[in-house]
Amino acid sequence: MTFDSRSGGDPYLFGTDAFYASLGRAFVAMCAVVPVLFAIEGIDYWLGMGLDATAGIIPHRIDGLDGVFFSPFLHHGFNHLYSNSVPLILLGTFVLAAGSRRFLYSTLVIILVSGLGVWFTGSANSVVVGASGVIFGYLGLLIMRGIVERSWWNFAVVLLVGLLYGGQLFGVLPTDEPISWQGHLFGLIGGLVAAILFRRRPQRDPYSAESTLSFP
C-alpha cells in the first residue's frame, strides 16, 4: 500500500485526521475481540469442557504443543480475563492502527515466540493459558517500533501503560507467583523481533518527486 506524503491523509502520522480515524477503527476492532474471549471462557465454564487442560501449553510434552496457538484465547477464570482485557485493548489498538497486515503478522510472531518459549522453558507440571504473552509482546513491539521508526507516540503509549500497569511489567522476571513469567519474557522478545521484521521502510518513487511509503 502506498500514499502520497503530501496529501495530508497519512494514517500513520500522528495528528492527522486519517491517523485518528485509523485509531478509532482499531479501537472498535480490539473491543470486539474481548467479547469473543469472554464467550470462549463462558462456554468453557458453563459446559465444563476443561479447555485449559486440553488446549493450554504443557511444557516439554508433544501433546501440549498445540497450546502454543490456542492458549492466548483461553484464561484461568474470568478474573484472569478481566485483568488482561484493558491492556489488551489499549496496546492492541495502537498496534493495529499501524496496519492490519502488520498487526496479524506481528501477532503471529509474538504468539510463536512466547508459546514456544514457554514450551521449552516452562515447568513440566504446569499448564499455561492466557493472553498476557501477547500483551507483553505488543508492549515490546511498541517500544522497538518507537526506536526503529522514530515514532514518539509509540513511546508515549508505552509510558501511559507503564503508569497504569507499572507493577505488572515486572512479570518478565522469575517469581514464586503462579504466573508464567516465561510467557511474559518471551512475548516481550517476540514483540521486539516483530517490530524489526515488519518495520516501515520509506521509499522514493524514481519516476516522481512525490515521496511514498510502502508497507509489507
Contacts in CASP RR format, 6 or more apart in sequence:
PFRMAT RR
TARGET T0000
AUTHOR 0000-0000-0000
METHOD contacts of the structure
MODEL  1
MTFDSRSGGDPYLFGTDAFYASLGRAFVAMCAVVPVLFAIEGIDYWLGMG
LDATAGIIPHRIDGLDGVFFSPFLHHGFNHLYSNSVPLILLGTFVLAAGS
RRFLYSTLVIILVSGLGVWFTGSANSVVVGASGVIFGYLGLLIMRGIVER
SWWNFAVVLLVGLLYGGQLFGVLPTDEPISWQGHLFGLIGGLVAAILFRR
RPQRDPYSAESTLSFP
1 214 0 8 1.000
1 215 0 8 1.000
2 212 0 8 1.000
2 213 0 8 1.000
2 214 0 8 1.000
3 9 0 8 1.000
3 10 0 8 1.000
3 11 0 8 1.000
3 212 0 8 1.000
3 213 0 8 1.000
4 210 0 8 1.000
4 211 0 8 1.000
4 212 0 8 1.000
5 210 0 8 1.000
5 211 0 8 1.000
5 212 0 8 1.000
5 213 0 8 1.000
6 210 0 8 1.000
6 211 0 8 1.000
8 16 0 8 1.000
8 18 0 8 1.000
9 16 0 8 1.000
9 17 0 8 1.000
9 18 0 8 1.000
10 16 0 8 1.000
10 18 0 8 1.000
10 19 0 8 1.000
10 213 0 8 1.000
11 18 0 8 1.000
11 19 0 8 1.000
11 21 0 8 1.000
11 22 0 8 1.000
11 97 0 8 1.000
12 19 0 8 1.000
12 22 0 8 1.000
12 97 0 8 1.000
12 98 0 8 1.000
12 99 0 8 1.000
12 200 0 8 1.000
12 213 0 8 1.000
13 19 0 8 1.000
14 151 0 8 1.000
14 152 0 8 1.000
14 153 0 8 1.000
19 97 0 8 1.000
22 97 0 8 1.000
22 99 0 8 1.000
23 93 0 8 1.000
23 94 0 8 1.000
23 97 0 8 1.000
24 93 0 8 1.000
24 97 0 8 1.000
25 97 0 8 1.000
26 92 0 8 1.000
26 93 0 8 1.000
26 94 0 8 1.000
26 95 0 8 1.000
26 96 0 8 1.000
26 97 0 8 1.000
27 89 0 8 1.000
27 93 0 8 1.000
29 96 0 8 1.000
30 88 0 8 1.000
30 89 0 8 1.000
30 92 0 8 1.000
30 93 0 8 1.000
30 96 0 8 1.000
31 89 0 8 1.000
33 88 0 8 1.000
33 89 0 8 1.000
34 85 0 8 1.000
34 88 0 8 1.000
34 89 0 8 1.000
37 73 0 8 1.000
37 75 0 8 1.000
37 81 0 8 1.000
37 85 0 8 1.000
37 131 0 8 1.000
38 78 0 8 1.000
38 81 0 8 1.000
40 51 0 8 1.000
40 73 0 8 1.000
40 74 0 8 1.000
41 74 0 8 1.000
41 75 0 8 1.000
41 77 0 8 1.000
41 78 0 8 1.000
41 81 0 8 1.000
42 78 0 8 1.000
43 49 0 8 1.000
44 50 0 8 1.000
44 51 0 8 1.000
44 52 0 8 1.000
44 74 0 8 1.000
45 77 0 8 1.000
45 78 0 8 1.000
51 70 0 8 1.000
51 74 0 8 1.000
52 74 0 8 1.000
52 76 0 8 1.000
52 127 0 8 1.000
52 129 0 8 1.000
53 127 0 8 1.000
55 66 0 8 1.000
55 67 0 8 1.000
55 70 0 8 1.000
55 71 0 8 1.000
55 74 0 8 1.000
55 129 0 8 1.000
56 64 0 8 1.000
56 66 0 8 1.000
56 67 0 8 1.000
56 70 0 8 1.000
56 71 0 8 1.000
56 74 0 8 1.000
56 127 0 8 1.000
56 128 0 8 1.000
56 129 0 8 1.000
57 64 0 8 1.000
57 65 0 8 1.000
57 67 0 8 1.000
57 68 0 8 1.000
57 71 0 8 1.000
57 115 0 8 1.000
57 118 0 8 1.000
57 119 0 8 1.000
57 127 0 8 1.000
57 128 0 8 1.000
57 129 0 8 1.000
58 64 0 8 1.000
58 67 0 8 1.000
58 119 0 8 1.000
58 124 0 8 1.000
58 126 0 8 1.000
58 127 0 8 1.000
58 128 0 8 1.000
59 118 0 8 1.000
59 119 0 8 1.000
59 120 0 8 1.000
59 121 0 8 1.000
59 122 0 8 1.000
59 123 0 8 1.000
59 124 0 8 1.000
59 126 0 8 1.000
59 128 0 8 1.000
60 119 0 8 1.000
60 120 0 8 1.000
60 122 0 8 1.000
60 124 0 8 1.000
61 124 0 8 1.000
64 119 0 8 1.000
65 119 0 8 1.000
67 115 0 8 1.000
68 111 0 8 1.000
68 112 0 8 1.000
68 115 0 8 1.000
68 116 0 8 1.000
68 118 0 8 1.000
68 119 0 8 1.000
69 111 0 8 1.000
71 115 0 8 1.000
71 128 0 8 1.000
71 129 0 8 1.000
71 130 0 8 1.000
72 111 0 8 1.000
72 130 0 8 1.000
72 131 0 8 1.000
72 133 0 8 1.000
72 134 0 8 1.000
73 130 0 8 1.000
73 131 0 8 1.000
74 129 0 8 1.000
74 130 0 8 1.000
75 81 0 8 1.000
75 84 0 8 1.000
75 129 0 8 1.000
75 130 0 8 1.000
75 131 0 8 1.000
76 129 0 8 1.000
76 130 0 8 1.000
80 130 0 8 1.000
84 130 0 8 1.000
84 131 0 8 1.000
84 132 0 8 1.000
84 135 0 8 1.000
87 135 0 8 1.000
87 161 0 8 1.000
87 164 0 8 1.000
87 165 0 8 1.000
87 168 0 8 1.000
88 131 0 8 1.000
88 134 0 8 1.000
88 135 0 8 1.000
88 138 0 8 1.000
90 157 0 8 1.000
90 160 0 8 1.000
90 161 0 8 1.000
90 164 0 8 1.000
91 135 0 8 1.000
91 138 0 8 1.000
91 139 0 8 1.000
91 142 0 8 1.000
91 157 0 8 1.000
91 161 0 8 1.000
92 103 0 8 1.000
92 138 0 8 1.000
94 138 0 8 1.000
94 142 0 8 1.000
94 154 0 8 1.000
94 157 0 8 1.000
95 103 0 8 1.000
95 106 0 8 1.000
95 107 0 8 1.000
95 138 0 8 1.000
95 141 0 8 1.000
95 142 0 8 1.000
96 103 0 8 1.000
98 145 0 8 1.000
98 200 0 8 1.000
99 215 0 8 1.000
101 215 0 8 1.000
101 216 0 8 1.000
102 198 0 8 1.000
102 215 0 8 1.000
102 216 0 8 1.000
105 194 0 8 1.000
105 197 0 8 1.000
105 198 0 8 1.000
105 216 0 8 1.000
106 141 0 8 1.000
106 191 0 8 1.000
106 194 0 8 1.000
106 195 0 8 1.000
106 197 0 8 1.000
106 198 0 8 1.000
107 134 0 8 1.000
109 190 0 8 1.000
109 191 0 8 1.000
109 193 0 8 1.000
109 194 0 8 1.000
109 197 0 8 1.000
110 133 0 8 1.000
110 134 0 8 1.000
110 137 0 8 1.000
110 138 0 8 1.000
110 141 0 8 1.000
110 187 0 8 1.000
110 190 0 8 1.000
110 191 0 8 1.000
110 194 0 8 1.000
111 134 0 8 1.000
113 186 0 8 1.000
113 187 0 8 1.000
113 189 0 8 1.000
113 190 0 8 1.000
113 191 0 8 1.000
113 193 0 8 1.000
114 133 0 8 1.000
114 134 0 8 1.000
114 136 0 8 1.000
114 137 0 8 1.000
114 183 0 8 1.000
114 186 0 8 1.000
114 187 0 8 1.000
114 190 0 8 1.000
115 128 0 8 1.000
115 133 0 8 1.000
115 183 0 8 1.000
115 186 0 8 1.000
115 187 0 8 1.000
116 186 0 8 1.000
117 182 0 8 1.000
117 183 0 8 1.000
117 186 0 8 1.000
118 128 0 8 1.000
118 180 0 8 1.000
118 182 0 8 1.000
118 183 0 8 1.000
118 186 0 8 1.000
121 182 0 8 1.000
121 186 0 8 1.000
122 128 0 8 1.000
122 180 0 8 1.000
122 182 0 8 1.000
126 180 0 8 1.000
128 180 0 8 1.000
128 183 0 8 1.000
132 179 0 8 1.000
132 180 0 8 1.000
132 183 0 8 1.000
132 184 0 8 1.000
133 180 0 8 1.000
133 183 0 8 1.000
133 184 0 8 1.000
133 186 0 8 1.000
133 187 0 8 1.000
133 188 0 8 1.000
134 187 0 8 1.000
136 171 0 8 1.000
136 172 0 8 1.000
136 183 0 8 1.000
136 184 0 8 1.000
136 185 0 8 1.000
136 187 0 8 1.000
136 188 0 8 1.000
137 187 0 8 1.000
137 188 0 8 1.000
137 190 0 8 1.000
137 191 0 8 1.000
137 194 0 8 1.000
138 191 0 8 1.000
139 158 0 8 1.000
139 161 0 8 1.000
139 169 0 8 1.000
139 188 0 8 1.000
139 191 0 8 1.000
140 158 0 8 1.000
140 187 0 8 1.000
140 188 0 8 1.000
140 190 0 8 1.000
140 191 0 8 1.000
140 192 0 8 1.000
140 195 0 8 1.000
141 190 0 8 1.000
141 191 0 8 1.000
141 192 0 8 1.000
141 194 0 8 1.000
141 195 0 8 1.000
142 154 0 8 1.000
142 155 0 8 1.000
142 157 0 8 1.000
142 158 0 8 1.000
142 195 0 8 1.000
143 154 0 8 1.000
143 155 0 8 1.000
143 158 0 8 1.000
143 192 0 8 1.000
143 195 0 8 1.000
144 191 0 8 1.000
144 192 0 8 1.000
144 195 0 8 1.000
144 196 0 8 1.000
145 151 0 8 1.000
145 154 0 8 1.000
145 195 0 8 1.000
145 199 0 8 1.000
146 152 0 8 1.000
146 154 0 8 1.000
146 155 0 8 1.000
146 195 0 8 1.000
147 195 0 8 1.000
148 195 0 8 1.000
148 196 0 8 1.000
148 199 0 8 1.000
149 199 0 8 1.000
149 200 0 8 1.000
162 169 0 8 1.000
171 179 0 8 1.000
171 181 0 8 1.000
171 184 0 8 1.000
171 185 0 8 1.000
172 181 0 8 1.000
172 184 0 8 1.000
172 185 0 8 1.000
172 188 0 8 1.000
173 181 0 8 1.000
173 185 0 8 1.000
174 181 0 8 1.000
175 181 0 8 1.000
198 216 0 8 1.000
200 213 0 8 1.000
200 215 0 8 1.000
201 213 0 8 1.000
201 214 0 8 1.000
202 211 0 8 1.000
202 213 0 8 1.000
203 212 0 8 1.000
203 213 0 8 1.000
203 214 0 8 1.000
204 211 0 8 1.000
204 212 0 8 1.000
205 211 0 8 1.000
205 212 0 8 1.000
END
